[in-house]
Every structure is written in C-alpha cells, then in structure tokens.
C-alpha cells in the first residue's frame, strides 16, 4: 500500500515590519501515514512549545478533532477524487456556454469566437495552475482567501474572501434567473430572416413558462437549491457526480451532432437544401464579423457602426469579454480541499486542477467550432431577434433549422437543468467561503460568527441559509427583456471573479518567492527543504514556467478588468448604467481593504503596510516518485502488465 509523507510545520508570527527580511527558521515534524484520512487539529501546543509530539499526543489530538467533528465544529472530509472533479466540472458548465456562446459568435465571427475561447482558456488555465500548485502543497480551507492572507496581506485576504463570496452569490442568483428565463421558451421560426432561401417553419413554445410568473420558478428552484445543499456532503458529492456526468455526455453529444449536421445531406424539412460544410466560414461571412462593430444604446437602437480593423478588433474584444462568463467556476475544485477525503493526497488536487482545465477548454472550443459550422454569425436570433433566451442558443437554432424541432425541447430542458445545477454548486462554494470567514472571525459580531461556523452533519447550515438569503436578489431578474437582467448580473460577477483571479496570480508570485527564500535562508531539515524544492521529484504539483504563467494571467486579467466596460464609453451619451455595472466591483474591493485597515489600525496610516506571515504550514509531499496521471510502462514489449497500466492511466484521466 502506498504511503504518504506529510510535513507539518509551524512558523512564528512574522510582523509586517519584518517582511523584507529573511524568513525565520521553521520548526516542524513529519509523519508518515497510510494513504487515507489524517486529521489536523488547530491546536498544536506541542509545536508552540518547541517539543515534538509523541505518538500518544498525536492520537489524543486526533481523538479531540474527531469529537469536535461529531459535535458539529467542522465540515467532514468525505469527498473523493471523482466527486471533486465533477463538482468543478458541473459548476462551470452552465448558461455561459449553452446560452451565451451565440453572443460571442455574433460579435466576433466564427474564427474570432474560437480565438476568444482559446485565449480565455489559456488565461484561466494559468490562474488554475497557480491555485492548483499552492493547494496541492498546502491543502487548506478556502485556499482562494487563505493564501492571499499568508503571502500578500491580511486585508487583501479579507477583501478577497468577501468578494469571492459575493461573486458566487451573484452567480447563483444569475443561474436562478436563467432558469426562470429558460423555462419561458419560445421559438418562432417564421420570424427568421430569409438567409437560407427558405422561410422559417417551426413555432415552439413552452406554455408552462408563458403562463407562470418567473418569480414562481425562482422560488421553486431556490427551495430545491437550499434542500440539496443541506444534504450531508457525502450525498451532495454523489449528486454532483451524476450531474457532471450528464453534462459531460451532453456536451460530447452536442459536438458530434453539430459535426453531423454540418456534413450530412439536409433533411426534407430542413431550412436549407444543400449541405452546409464550411459555408459560414467563407465569403460573404468570413473568419471574422465583416460588417463591423455595432454600437447600440440601452434600448437596442443602433447608434453607429464602426467598420474596418477597429470594428473587427472591438468585435473580438467584446466576444472575449463575453466568453469569460463561460469559464467562471473552474476554481471550484480548490473550494473542496477541506472536505476531501484525500486531503493528505496532494495528487488529488493536482489531477483536479489539470482535468478541469483540460476538459473545459477542449470541450468549449470544440463545441464553439462545430456550432459555428451550422449557424452563421449574422443569424437574427443571436443578434437580438430571439424571442427567448433559449431561442438565442446556437445549438437550438442548429437543430431547428436542420429539421429536428423536437430536439430543441430536449436541449432547452437540459439548459434548465444545467443552470439549476450551477446554482447548486455556486451556493455550495459561497456557503463554504462564508463559513471560513466565520472561522476567522471576519463576519461581524460574535453572536453572528458563532452561528455561521456551526455545522450539522458536516454542513454549515446557517452559512447556507445566509448565502441563500442574499440570492433573493434574483427576483430583480423577473422583469425586463429576455436576458437583460442576466447580462447585468453576469457582468458584475465576471468583474468580481477577474479581481479574484488577479489576486490568485499575485499571491502565487509571492508564494514562489517565499519558497525560494525558505530554501536559501531557512534553517530547515532535509525533509522540509525537499518540500520547498519545486524540482524535487516528490513535490506535489509543478507546472513548467509557472511564474511566467502567473505573470501572464495577472497581466491579462488586469487588462480585462480595466477595459471590459469599453461599451459604456462608445455609447452616446455616455452610459452611466453600463459603466457602474462593469466597474462597481473595483471600488468595493478597495473599500473592503480600507475597512479592514481602519478596523484594525484606525487612522494610523504608518501601520497600514502589508501584513503577511509567509506561512508555509501544513505542506504535503508525495511519498512515491511514481506520479498519478503520468504514463510509465513497467517493461518493454506488448505485455499484460503494460495493457493494464495503459487502461489504468486512461481511467485516471477519465474519472
């Protein structure tokens, strides 16, 4: 049986005034344990007194921790690797791809849309690899906010925590609004412009969505979200695994179906009479949108048309900004670290980070590519003419115009299901972030904090309820044109997440420097030095050129935050509403940091400097140099062992 080696460390407190000096020596002890659970207690009194605990002390600490868990002081570590993978996948795949990809296609054209998803995929992958390496080395609760506290500033960690919580609350509310809008499905093919030499033929509608107030759907699905998030995490993980598998199979089916529709001879009731092929990538359509960038006001009235290279650039830039929302949620895998049964197995976090990046970027790009073959960028329904958010989906348009209108009903049902499951995941993440904020005493008065950090069956129930109470903001989305409220909510969520991504990359750069300093200046043992050495074969997760990726992700996200609201400056008169929706998150983030400094130091500005500990506690190192996910054959030639190794390797990447 494999054995893991955990290096548990204690670092003395480092004041902000000492941050520029070499890091202090780290006292630590290491233990080997069988691959499985290990309970870390927050009370390391032995370490604080400089004494290495005996086996009896460790057993006592473990018993205390288990007692606290049974009494409801902690979340439970019951999620396995396959559940973590699918929680992240299910939480990412939602209306951003299914309902929002048409907007990217209409802005940038087919080639530009593919570029948007690939470029944004590289940015997100860079951010995730930063977060994945730190989480694999130090699996802690809510790493998105914990690592900035350690390596940047405690005020930044506080601000990121609340920003992260708010972003996922808004995302959950947005998904509920999406559910209520998607249920109101209506597709009138007779309104289709005569693009393909035939008039529209299909009229599809869900009467249940037309006759029922959207507030009813928001209420119904909000109750279901609360109920599912109340389940013990073991059952929640199984639900999410099933949800993720359904989404994975559906996207795969979409890719294959779009490719078939592009290459097959048209059906008798199709909107076109000739095989499509690559028609919409050729003239008069082309690689990019050829008619320029259209500036419209809040009412949808055309103000001006920017043509030429600038128009093409603005179209691709707008498509790039639109595609960001599709990738929101890829960081969810890190939020499960404290509830992972393989917390001590750093390979689980490594594989989760790599799988989610590989799966999402590949599937999104292929889905966008194949759909662009069968739907032109100038289709009226993706340029503001759709009667519902479902009618604006390029996948629904593709099957309806291919003469398979019944498939549109099935697709729309999956879109409802997808948005609903994303709301479940977003609520899960937001509640765990709020729970962590409570553990750190950053949720206000003690009577509130003490309640938020209480758990029942491993679930922070009050944190879930507090999170869902703010999701009532989703009732704002029951009015307005189809998709209008979702656009406003998603814009705010996107900017908040971009700010979090900036902090993750900046944190990694400081973490990278701290590792280097610890090796040079730290008074450490050989075992501990190995845990800080990124070139050591047992270092949990290393991505080549990672500091360059961090710098790339940081720069790209800063640019996206600063210029994502360019539309507000192009409208005449200047769109204050659009500007506020796009940039309100920036001053909120700054005010959170200032509020933390004021509460802690008052107006003594000379104490407002960076407060960080550069803490490398709880590092975990793999015990075997045989790494999960790496294909290494045991012998030469075609043997049964080699075949078994190959099958195991495929399963590791598939599960």
C-alpha positions, 0 to 999 in steps of 0.5 A: 500500500502506498504511503504518504509523507506529510510535513507539518510545520509551524512558523512564528508570527512574522510582523509586517515590519519584518517582511523584507527580511529573511524568513525565520527558521521553521520548526516542524515534524513529519509523519508518515501515514497510510494513504487515507484520512489524517486529521489536523487539529488547530491546536498544536501546543506541542509545536508552540512549545518547541517539543515534538509530539509523541505518538500518544499526543498525536492520537489524543489530538486526533481523538479531540478533532474527531469529537469536535467533528461529531459535535458539529465544529467542522465540515467532514472530509468525505469527498473523493477524487471523482466527486471533486472533479465533477463538482468543478466540472458541473459548476462551470458548465452552465448558461455561459456556454449553452446560452451565451456562446451565440453572443460571442459568435455574433460579435466576433465571427466564427474564427474570432469566437474560437480565438476568444475561447482559446485565449480565455482558456489559456488565461484561466488555465494559468490562474488554475495552475497557480491555485492548483500548485499552492493547494496541492502543497498546502491543502487548506480551507478556502485556499482562494482567501487563505493564501492571499492572507499568508503571502500578500496581506491580511486585508487583501485576504479579507477583501478577497474572501468577501468578494469571492463570496459575493461573486458566487452569490451573484452567480447563483442568483444569475443561474436562478434567473436563467432558469426562470428565463429558460423555462419561458421558451419560445421559438418562432421560426417564421420570424427568421430572416430569409438567409437560407432561401427558405422561410422559417417553419417551426413555432415552439413554445413552452406554455408552462413558462408563458403562463407562470410568473418567473418569480414562481420558478425562482422560488421553486428552484431556490427551495430545491437549491437550499434542500440539496445543499443541506444534504450531508456532503457525502450525498451532495458529492454523489449528486454532483457526480451524476450531474457532471456526468450528464453534462459531460455526455451532453456536451460530447453529444452536442459536438458530434451532432453539430459535426453531423449536421454540418456534413450530412445531406439536409433533411426534407424539412430542413431550412436549407437544401444543400449541405452546409460544410464550411459555408459560414466560414467563407465569403460573404461571412468570413473568419471574422464579423465583416460588417463591423462593430455595432454600437447600440444604446440601452434600448437596442437602437443602433447608434453607429457602426464602426467598420474596418480593423477597429470594428473587427478588433472591438468585435473580438474584444467584446466576444472575449469579454463575453466568453469569460462568463463561460469559464467562471467556476473552474476554481471550484475544485480548490473550494473542496480541499477541506472536505476531501477525503484525500486531503493528505493526497496532494495528487488529488488536487493536482489531477483536479486542477489539470482535468478541469482545465483540460476538459473545459477548454477542449470541450468549449472550443470544440463545441464553439467550432462545430456550432459555428459550422451550422449557424452563421454569425449574422443569424437574427436570433443571436443578434437580438431577434430571439424571442427567448433566451433559449431561442438565442442558443446556437445549438437550438437554432442548429437543430431547428433549422436542420429539421429536428424541432423536437430536439430543441425541447430536449436541449432547452430542458437540459439548459434548465437543468444545467443552470439549476445545477450551477446554482447548486454548486455556486451556493455550495462554494459561497456557503463554504467561503462564508463559513471560513470567514466565520472561522476567522472571525471576519463576519461581524459580531460574535453572536453572528460568527458563532452561528455561521461556523456551526455545522450539522452533519458536516454542513454549515447550515446557517452559512447556507441559509445566509448565502441563500438569503442574499440570492433573493436578489434574483427576483430583480431578474423577473422583469425586463427583456429576455436576458437583460437582467442576466447580462447585468448580473453576469457582468458584475460577477465576471468583474468580481471573479477577474479581481479574484483571479488577479489576486490568485496570480499575485499571491502565487508570485509571492508564494514562489518567492517565499519558497525560494527564500525558505530554501536559501535562508531557512534553517530547515531539515532535509525533509522540509527543504525537499518540500520547498524544492519545486524540482524535487521529484516528490513535490506535489504539483509543478507546472513548467514556467509557472511564474511566467504563467502567473505573470501572464494571467495577472497581466491579462486579467488586469487588462480585462478588468480595466477595459471590459466596460469599453461599451459604456464609453462608445455609447452616446451619451455616455452610459452611466448604467453600463459603466457602474455595472462593469466597474462597481466591483473595483471600488468595493474591493478597495473599500473592503481593504480600507475597512479592514485597515481602519478596523484594525489600525484606525487612522494610523496610516504608518501601520497600514503596510502589508501584513503577511506571515509567509506561512508555509504550514501544513505542506504535503509531499508525495511519498512515491516518485511514481506520479498519478496521471503520468504514463510509465510502462513497467517493461518493454514489449506488448505485455499484460502488465503494460495493457493494464497500466495503459487502461489504468492511466486512461481511467485516471484521466477519465474519472 
